[in-house]
């Protein structure tokens, strides 16, 4: 099955006129689903806030110094998952370019339509539901940075990625610059062939994970020890530096675990969510806003309640994703996004029309 969607794609199924694309990289679905869960956990309270000002103290605020749950949130969740999602977007974008090059006459026009469609989806989400939407940032950075980078040599892309990530951290974690750097880093991983070898080694992600963990430990120690908390002038640098390093640890740990007997479990839990990431990301906003109507203002929500709400949302999304993907090639919003990308309607059902009826008849006669 071709791997064509940066945020997600079910079993996308190429258009009838297009030859088969590259094989699907299953690890990306698991990583994407895992990142989606973390992003939901971090976003529950901001979504429920829905435009109001949520007074959120730093995890190291003296008033919450003994709140172990809040400290865990600050060390393991805040700013830890969007770097993974951003990296995967850059990987998916370049995988799509590699897949369609030679299959369509103007592959970059296809990518342009894809980013413009994402911008429209993000703007609708931003204007109608939640002003913390990240899709508009992804689309804008994709149009201004990622798409033009396809004309650059891979060495330049890799160098620019490192420069942008470093600049973002020095600036205190500037979100837009960091996203641009991570997009380019993901693109470079594809162009150097690293993405195709994600599942081919245990030793490399193990060693990288140990390196990330070694670097993350002092960064976390400094972050939690800043006396001024979020008001400290260096807080942004340390929380985003620790976030990027912890995100690297998460990715490496998952890649190692996917080489163990836990692979079927991880795939069953995270892959359905990852394959419908766009649908699940947007539907989470609707579900959390619905919860807010029942529970009231999020100002007084404890971290434990936030965890419970996130778990409830996932308990709705996961079975729906599993059931949907049994019949359909990809999620409903992923399908619409693909339609806009290719400028013609792609198949949605796994075995549509006459072929589906014939397949069912053959199963019944066996």
PLY file of the C-alpha trace (Angstrom):
ply
format ascii 1.0
element vertex 366
property float x
property float y
property float z
element edge 365
property int vertex1
property int vertex2
end_header
0.00 0.00 0.00
1.34 3.45 -0.82
2.35 5.71 1.98
0.91 9.01 0.92
-0.57 11.02 3.77
1.58 13.12 6.10
-0.91 13.20 8.95
-2.50 9.93 8.18
-3.83 7.70 5.52
-5.81 4.58 5.86
-5.01 1.93 3.35
-5.14 4.74 0.83
-5.42 2.85 -2.39
-3.96 4.56 -5.42
-6.11 5.97 -8.14
-6.86 3.57 -10.92
-4.63 5.44 -13.34
-1.63 5.50 -11.05
0.86 2.66 -10.64
1.53 1.33 -7.14
3.50 3.58 -4.81
6.08 2.72 -2.16
5.27 0.19 0.56
3.66 1.56 3.69
5.94 2.14 6.70
3.92 0.67 9.56
6.07 2.25 12.28
4.95 5.72 11.19
1.33 4.87 11.96
2.28 3.72 15.46
4.40 6.82 16.09
1.66 9.07 14.77
-1.01 7.44 16.93
1.22 7.66 20.00
1.92 11.34 19.35
-1.77 12.00 18.84
-2.54 10.58 22.30
0.04 12.85 23.91
-1.17 15.91 22.01
-4.72 15.22 23.16
-3.55 14.99 26.77
-1.72 18.32 26.48
-4.64 20.00 24.69
-7.63 18.96 26.80
-7.56 22.00 29.06
-6.71 24.56 26.33
-9.51 23.19 24.12
-12.02 23.27 26.96
-10.94 26.84 27.66
-12.21 27.75 24.17
-10.85 31.28 24.07
-10.90 32.17 27.75
-7.69 32.68 29.68
-6.70 29.58 31.60
-4.39 30.44 34.45
-1.90 27.61 34.35
1.00 27.66 36.74
4.35 26.20 35.92
4.93 22.57 36.97
7.62 23.95 39.28
5.44 26.65 40.82
5.96 26.60 44.61
2.21 26.30 45.13
2.28 23.01 43.24
5.67 21.77 44.31
4.12 18.75 45.98
1.74 17.95 43.15
3.41 14.89 41.67
0.84 14.50 38.90
1.40 18.09 37.74
5.17 17.61 37.79
4.86 14.46 35.70
2.69 16.43 33.25
5.35 19.10 32.96
8.22 16.66 32.54
6.67 14.03 30.28
3.78 15.65 28.41
4.08 19.42 27.89
5.88 20.21 24.61
6.86 16.54 24.26
4.54 15.31 21.52
4.09 18.08 18.95
7.79 17.68 17.91
7.03 14.06 17.01
3.95 15.07 15.04
5.86 17.82 13.24
8.71 15.47 12.34
6.22 12.93 11.00
4.53 15.60 8.90
7.84 16.38 7.20
8.48 12.66 6.68
5.02 12.10 5.23
5.28 15.10 2.93
8.53 13.87 1.40
7.28 10.28 1.19
4.32 11.55 -0.79
6.60 13.52 -3.11
8.78 10.46 -3.65
5.70 8.32 -4.24
4.08 10.54 -6.87
7.23 11.62 -8.68
7.11 9.86 -12.03
3.46 8.98 -11.53
1.99 12.42 -12.13
3.13 15.17 -14.47
3.34 17.94 -11.85
3.93 16.42 -8.40
4.54 19.76 -6.68
1.17 21.03 -7.85
-0.38 18.06 -6.11
1.51 18.95 -2.93
0.41 22.57 -3.26
-3.24 21.51 -3.43
-2.70 19.29 -0.40
-1.29 22.12 1.70
-3.99 24.56 0.59
-6.66 22.02 1.52
-5.03 21.58 4.93
-5.00 25.36 5.34
-8.74 25.48 4.63
-9.41 22.70 7.16
-7.24 24.40 9.75
-8.89 27.79 9.26
-12.33 26.22 9.69
-11.15 24.53 12.88
-9.60 27.78 14.11
-12.58 29.99 13.35
-15.37 27.64 14.35
-14.01 25.59 17.25
-10.62 26.31 18.76
-8.11 29.12 18.35
-5.25 26.86 19.39
-5.41 24.96 16.10
-2.01 23.86 14.78
-3.10 22.83 11.26
-3.00 26.40 9.97
0.59 26.71 11.19
1.48 23.39 9.54
-0.09 24.45 6.25
1.52 27.89 6.25
4.98 26.54 7.14
4.52 23.83 4.55
3.76 26.41 1.86
6.53 28.82 2.85
9.30 26.40 3.84
8.62 22.74 3.12
7.38 22.99 -0.46
10.18 25.36 -1.61
12.74 23.05 0.04
11.92 20.34 -2.49
14.10 22.24 -4.98
17.09 22.23 -2.60
19.72 19.48 -2.35
19.32 17.20 0.64
22.47 18.52 2.33
21.07 22.03 2.31
17.76 20.78 3.69
19.51 18.96 6.54
21.70 21.95 7.37
18.76 24.34 7.30
16.79 21.97 9.56
19.52 21.99 12.21
19.87 25.77 11.97
16.13 26.37 12.36
15.74 24.00 15.32
18.72 25.60 17.07
17.39 29.09 16.35
13.94 28.19 17.67
15.41 26.91 20.94
17.63 29.98 21.37
14.55 32.15 20.84
12.85 30.38 23.73
11.02 27.76 21.70
9.45 29.82 18.92
6.75 27.41 17.75
6.67 28.38 14.07
10.45 28.26 13.60
10.66 24.96 15.48
7.93 23.44 13.32
9.79 24.57 10.19
13.00 22.99 11.41
11.31 19.72 12.32
9.51 19.63 8.95
12.84 19.94 7.17
14.45 17.38 9.48
11.72 14.88 8.58
12.19 15.65 4.91
15.95 15.13 5.22
15.41 11.75 6.91
13.44 10.63 3.87
15.91 11.99 1.36
18.82 10.28 3.11
16.91 7.00 3.20
16.61 6.90 6.99
12.80 6.73 6.96
12.88 3.55 4.87
15.16 1.91 7.45
13.15 2.84 10.55
12.14 -0.75 11.22
15.36 -2.37 10.13
17.48 -2.00 13.25
17.28 -2.32 17.01
20.78 -1.17 17.85
20.60 2.26 16.19
17.39 3.51 17.90
18.61 1.97 21.17
21.88 3.90 21.08
20.15 7.08 19.92
17.58 6.71 22.67
20.30 6.39 25.29
21.99 9.50 23.89
18.72 11.47 23.97
17.98 10.29 27.51
21.47 11.27 28.68
21.03 14.76 27.26
17.42 15.07 28.46
18.22 14.30 32.12
20.12 17.55 32.85
17.67 19.57 30.75
14.75 18.22 32.81
16.66 18.87 36.03
17.24 22.50 35.05
13.63 22.93 33.88
12.17 21.67 37.15
14.68 23.67 39.19
14.02 27.10 37.73
12.93 29.21 40.68
10.92 31.61 38.55
8.96 28.88 36.82
7.28 30.07 33.65
8.30 33.64 34.45
11.99 32.74 34.25
13.57 34.20 31.08
15.20 30.85 30.29
12.12 28.70 30.91
11.12 28.62 27.23
14.57 27.45 26.17
14.74 24.66 28.72
11.22 23.33 28.38
11.47 23.15 24.59
14.98 21.70 24.68
13.86 19.07 27.17
10.73 18.53 25.08
12.67 17.84 21.89
15.03 15.46 23.68
12.24 13.58 25.47
10.38 13.34 22.16
13.50 11.73 20.70
13.52 9.25 23.58
9.87 8.38 22.96
10.47 7.77 19.26
13.51 5.58 19.87
11.81 3.55 22.61
8.83 2.85 20.36
11.08 1.84 17.46
12.92 -0.58 19.76
9.67 -2.00 21.15
8.38 -2.53 17.61
11.25 -5.00 17.18
9.98 -7.08 20.11
6.93 -9.33 20.67
5.08 -6.17 21.78
4.78 -5.06 18.15
1.27 -6.51 17.59
0.00 -4.84 20.77
1.51 -1.45 19.90
0.17 -1.68 16.36
-3.31 -2.60 17.57
-3.40 0.26 20.08
-1.79 3.12 18.17
-1.96 2.38 14.43
-5.75 2.85 14.01
-5.53 6.23 15.74
-2.52 7.17 13.62
-4.13 6.16 10.35
-7.06 8.47 11.12
-5.01 11.20 12.82
-6.64 14.14 11.03
-10.15 12.91 11.78
-9.26 12.11 15.38
-7.43 15.40 15.96
-10.45 17.43 14.86
-13.08 15.20 16.46
-11.21 15.46 19.78
-11.98 19.18 19.81
-15.69 18.48 19.43
-15.65 15.81 22.14
-13.71 17.93 24.64
-15.99 20.91 24.05
-18.92 18.59 24.67
-17.37 17.47 27.95
-16.93 21.11 28.94
-20.66 21.63 28.55
-21.22 18.90 31.12
-18.40 19.65 33.58
-18.25 23.42 33.30
-15.22 25.73 33.22
-11.82 24.02 33.03
-10.26 26.50 35.47
-10.55 24.06 38.35
-9.89 20.83 36.48
-7.20 18.80 38.20
-4.52 16.93 36.21
-6.24 13.67 37.19
-9.50 14.89 35.64
-7.63 15.95 32.50
-6.15 12.46 32.22
-9.59 10.92 32.65
-11.15 13.14 29.99
-8.35 12.31 27.53
-8.81 8.60 28.27
-12.56 8.86 27.66
-12.01 10.62 24.33
-9.58 7.91 23.23
-12.01 5.21 24.36
-14.47 6.69 21.88
-12.02 7.31 19.05
-10.09 4.04 19.12
-12.97 1.58 18.57
-14.55 3.88 15.99
-11.22 4.06 14.14
-10.85 0.28 14.21
-14.39 -0.33 12.96
-14.16 2.37 10.30
-10.88 1.09 8.87
-12.22 -2.44 8.59
-14.54 -1.26 5.85
-12.97 1.91 4.50
-9.53 2.68 3.14
-9.02 5.79 5.27
-10.79 8.15 7.66
-13.56 10.45 6.37
-11.52 13.66 6.63
-8.43 11.91 5.28
-10.53 10.85 2.29
-11.74 14.40 1.68
-8.19 15.66 2.03
-7.00 13.10 -0.48
-9.81 14.09 -2.84
-8.64 17.72 -2.69
-5.04 16.60 -3.18
-5.69 14.56 -6.33
-8.51 16.83 -7.62
-10.72 13.79 -8.20
-12.62 11.47 -5.96
-10.60 8.51 -4.73
-12.17 5.19 -3.71
-13.28 5.01 -0.10
-14.58 1.49 0.45
-11.95 -1.21 0.64
-13.60 -3.37 -2.04
-16.19 -1.15 -3.72
-18.87 -1.89 -6.27
-18.94 -5.03 -8.38
-15.55 -6.22 -7.11
-16.93 -6.10 -3.57
-20.01 -8.12 -4.50
-17.90 -10.70 -6.29
-15.59 -11.01 -3.30
-18.55 -11.55 -0.97
-20.05 -14.16 -3.31
-16.74 -16.02 -3.45
-16.52 -16.06 0.37
-20.09 -17.39 0.59
-19.40 -20.25 -1.83
-16.29 -21.43 0.01
0 1
1 2
2 3
3 4
4 5
5 6
6 7
7 8
8 9
9 10
10 11
11 12
12 13
13 14
14 15
15 16
16 17
17 18
18 19
19 20
20 21
21 22
22 23
23 24
24 25
25 26
26 27
27 28
28 29
29 30
30 31
31 32
32 33
33 34
34 35
35 36
36 37
37 38
38 39
39 40
40 41
41 42
42 43
43 44
44 45
45 46
46 47
47 48
48 49
49 50
50 51
51 52
52 53
53 54
54 55
55 56
56 57
57 58
58 59
59 60
60 61
61 62
62 63
63 64
64 65
65 66
66 67
67 68
68 69
69 70
70 71
71 72
72 73
73 74
74 75
75 76
76 77
77 78
78 79
79 80
80 81
81 82
82 83
83 84
84 85
85 86
86 87
87 88
88 89
89 90
90 91
91 92
92 93
93 94
94 95
95 96
96 97
97 98
98 99
99 100
100 101
101 102
102 103
103 104
104 105
105 106
106 107
107 108
108 109
109 110
110 111
111 112
112 113
113 114
114 115
115 116
116 117
117 118
118 119
119 120
120 121
121 122
122 123
123 124
124 125
125 126
126 127
127 128
128 129
129 130
130 131
131 132
132 133
133 134
134 135
135 136
136 137
137 138
138 139
139 140
140 141
141 142
142 143
143 144
144 145
145 146
146 147
147 148
148 149
149 150
150 151
151 152
152 153
153 154
154 155
155 156
156 157
157 158
158 159
159 160
160 161
161 162
162 163
163 164
164 165
165 166
166 167
167 168
168 169
169 170
170 171
171 172
172 173
173 174
174 175
175 176
176 177
177 178
178 179
179 180
180 181
181 182
182 183
183 184
184 185
185 186
186 187
187 188
188 189
189 190
190 191
191 192
192 193
193 194
194 195
195 196
196 197
197 198
198 199
199 200
200 201
201 202
202 203
203 204
204 205
205 206
206 207
207 208
208 209
209 210
210 211
211 212
212 213
213 214
214 215
215 216
216 217
217 218
218 219
219 220
220 221
221 222
222 223
223 224
224 225
225 226
226 227
227 228
228 229
229 230
230 231
231 232
232 233
233 234
234 235
235 236
236 237
237 238
238 239
239 240
240 241
241 242
242 243
243 244
244 245
245 246
246 247
247 248
248 249
249 250
250 251
251 252
252 253
253 254
254 255
255 256
256 257
257 258
258 259
259 260
260 261
261 262
262 263
263 264
264 265
265 266
266 267
267 268
268 269
269 270
270 271
271 272
272 273
273 274
274 275
275 276
276 277
277 278
278 279
279 280
280 281
281 282
282 283
283 284
284 285
285 286
286 287
287 288
288 289
289 290
290 291
291 292
292 293
293 294
294 295
295 296
296 297
297 298
298 299
299 300
300 301
301 302
302 303
303 304
304 305
305 306
306 307
307 308
308 309
309 310
310 311
311 312
312 313
313 314
314 315
315 316
316 317
317 318
318 319
319 320
320 321
321 322
322 323
323 324
324 325
325 326
326 327
327 328
328 329
329 330
330 331
331 332
332 333
333 334
334 335
335 336
336 337
337 338
338 339
339 340
340 341
341 342
342 343
343 344
344 345
345 346
346 347
347 348
348 349
349 350
350 351
351 352
352 353
353 354
354 355
355 356
356 357
357 358
358 359
359 360
360 361
361 362
362 363
363 364
364 365
